[in-house]
Each structure stands twice: as C-alpha cells, then as structure tokens.
Amino acid sequence: MELEILEKRENPLLNRTEVKFRIKHEGEKTPERELVKNDLAEELKVSKDLIIIDYIRPHFGIAVSSGYAKIYKSVEDGKKVEPDYVLKRNNFGIKTKEEKKEKEEEVKEAEAEKAAEGEEVKEEAKSEEVKEGEEGGGS
C-alpha cells in the first residue's frame, strides 16, 4: 500500500488540517480505515487518535482509492464539530476494548477490596458484641 498526499490545507476556524490523499493498493482490497490512519499519522507526524477519515473511495477497474481526512488539534475540537456517527465510525475519542477491559478490572478489584473491608468491619463488630456479651453476662 502506497499513500500519496494530494492536497493539504489548514482550517484555523475548526482547528484542523484537511488532507486529500490517494492510495495505491496493487493486488489488495481497499485498505481499512485503521491502516490508512496509521500511514497518515506516520506521514504527517501526528497522533492517529486525532485523525478522522471522512471517506475512502475506490476507483473502478484499478487498484487505487482516493480519500479525505481531517486531523484535529485535540479530541475536544473533533467532538465539537463531527457528528456522533462519524466519531463512532473512526473510534475517535472512544476507548479501545483493551482500555475498557482494564477499566472494568480496576472497578472489580476496587469493589472486591471494599467488600473485603466491609466483611472485616462486620467481623470486628461481631467480636466486639461477643466481648460485650461476655463482660455483661459475668455481672
């Protein structure tokens, strides 16, 4: 896969750079958005998390596709401008499955620790009740 930048322009009003590109993919299918994002990030020296690919359109009869991407200055800038379905399609500002799993594991560990602390408190309360019962019963 060979990426070629056709046009690049700054859009200061929306805090983004707009890029038109061409991809030559001889003997391959039209490349996935993530692969194109990786190549664009490498070519333009930006984080791939700030790139939104608007479209990738294959040309008929040849292994070439044209596309349009937007590179935002920050995730917040992209979220202000782009509709939700575009953000979701590009996994823009959305945590990956691995990050979600890590977060869930952290929450489960925290809940387990709280539950363990709660059991310790209950056991301490029971032992104090037993001690009070023994002391009170001896009078």
PyMOL commands that set and color helices and strands:
alter all, ss='L'
color gray80, all
select helices_A, chain A and resi 33-44+48-50+75-81+84-89+97-137
alter helices_A, ss='H'
color red, helices_A
select strands_A, chain A and resi 2-11+16-24+51-58+64-72
alter strands_A, ss='S'
color yellow, strands_A
deselect
rebuild
show_as cartoon
